[in-house]
Amino acid sequence: MTTSRSNVPPESGTDDARSADTERAEIDRQRALANALRNARSASDHDSGTGTPSLKLAMDYLSLGGHRRSMIDDNITDVRQWDEDPPEAERFWKEQVETLPKDQRKQVEDFLPTINTP
């Protein structure tokens, strides 16, 4: 027996309605991620000079093999580190990022890959 998708929205409060909301939310998340990745790729062109200083710092840190990841929840950014950084990346982070004022450091942290990205 096969079922077909209906164009009639499910009644609010039913399992079908919650499932549809979850599917819609997942599609929205995938679109947002694709847009963010596309924007990051276009902004990360080091030769064009279009990147911000915070993006450049984040990209330089990652190019040194840095492993820190950002966790953003309700616009609160936290940086997690499960694996030890190579010495060059650790030194760069301590000298170039940790010394920044809090608002500028947050901007760099926002450019790190999130814990949700592969």
N, C-alpha and C positions, 0 to 999 in steps of 0.2 A: 504494500500500500504506500503510495507516495502522497505527500502533502504539498500544496503550493503556497507560496507566500501571498499574503493578503495585503492589499493597500490600505485596508481599514486599520487604524491604529488600535492597539489593544486597550482594554478598559483599564483606567488608572488603578494602581494598587494590586494588580494581578501579577502572577509570576511572569506572564508573557510581557507585561509592560516593563517590569524590571529588567528582563532579558533584553528587550529592545533598547532600553536606556543604556545598558552596559555595552551593547554592540555599537551604538551611536557614539558613546564616550570613547570607546577604543578606536573607532575610525577618526574621531576628532584628535585624539592623542597622536595617532600615526601621522596625520596631516601636519600637526604642529611640529613633530619631530623632524619630518621631512623638510619643512620650511626652515627650521632652525639650522639643520645641517647644511642646506643650500646657502643660507645667509652666512654661516660660519666659513664655508668654503670660499665664497666670494670675498669675504672680508679678510681671509687669511693669506691673501697673496702678498707676501713680504716685499716683492719687488715693486709693487704698484704704489706703496706708501699710503694706502688707504686704511690700513689697520690702525686701531687705537693703541696707545702705549700699553694698556692693560692686556689687550689681545696679544700684542707682541711678547710681553713678559710670559704669559701663559704658554704661548707656542714655543718660546725659547726653553722654558722649563721642561715641557714635554719632549722637545727634541733632544734634551740631555738625558732622556730616559726616566723622567719623573713619573711616579706612580700615584700621586695624590688624586683623589676624586672628590667632586663636590656632591653634596646632598642638599637639595633645595626643597624645602617643605614650607608652604605658606609664606613664601618670600624670605624665609630665614635660611641662610647659607651656612653649611657646616662642611669642613673639609675632613675627609677620612683618608687614612693611609694604612693599608694592610701589609703591603710589601715595602721593604727597605729600598730607599732611593739609591742610585749610584752616587758616589761621593760628589761628583760634579753637580748633579741635580740638587742634592741636599745643600751643598754650599750656595748654589744659586738661589734656592728658596730662602735660606736664612739671610743672605745678604741683600737680595733684590726685592723679595716679596714681604717677608716678615717685618721689614723695617718701614714699610709704607704705612701711611695713616689708615685707619680702619676702613673708611669708605673706599679708598683706592685699592686696598687689599681685597675687599669684597668683589670689586670689579674684576680683578684677576681671577679670583676663585670662581666667579660665575662663568668664566671661559674654560675652566677645566672640564673634562668629560664628567658626566654625572655617574653615580653608582648604577643608574638604570641603563647606561649605554654599554654595549659589549666591548 
